[in-house]
Structure formats: C-alpha cells, structure tokens
Amino acid sequence: MTEPGPSAAPAPAARPEEADRLRELLRTPAYRRTLALCAVIGVPVSLAAFWFLAGLHELEHALWSALPGALGWRPPPWWWPLPLLAVAGVAVGLVVRRLPGAGGHVPAAGLQASGSAADRAGRLTHP
C-alpha cells in the first residue's frame, strides 16, 4: 500500500481557521432562529408521529387479539384476515371514489402536479 501524499490532508493551519468559521456560524442569530424554527416544527410533528404509532399499536391489538377473543376465537381463525381486508378495501374504495383527486397521480407517469395552484390547494381544503 502507498502512503497518502502531502496533498491528502489539509494543512494544519487550515483546520483551526475552518473551525473558527464554523464556531462563528453557530453563534449567529440567524442560525439560532433556524434552530428554534426547527424545534417549533419538529417537536409537534414528532409527538403526532408518536401518538399515531401508539394508536396504531392499540388498533392492531384490538383487531388481532381483543376482537377475536371477544368473539370466542383463541387464537384467531385462519380466515380472520379476510374480513379485515374486505373492510380495508371498502374504506380505500370510498376514499378514492368520494374524495377529490381520483386516488392520486398515475405512478407510471412520474411525479407531477396537474392543474393550477388554486386547484391543488382546493384538493387539500375541500372534500
């Protein structure tokens, strides 16, 4: 193996200069405002994600343990996923049929936004 040449690492004098520039950047008010904005957005989003996952866990327990047990089936029978899939399919069908947007874009066409900005905003605000 060959040893790296002198150009492989920056000169020792360049490292403290770069560290000083980064230290100054971290102390600027704009950087601190950006960190505060990230915290204001990130904390509620992470809490929402946590509670979504906690609710999903409870729903999974209810559908796969509590409901079959309440109906007298321990463990759930082999056909138990079929009614759950049917209910999920009906729910997805209602969403695609009743909500605007026709179920989204065609994936084969790639990511694209059709219509004007007002149309796209209307899809988010009007059922």
Summary of the structure (lengths in Angstrom):
residues: 127
radius of gyration: 27.2
end to end distance: 66.2
largest distance: 76.0
contacts: 211
relative contact order: 0.04
helix: 67%
strand: 0%
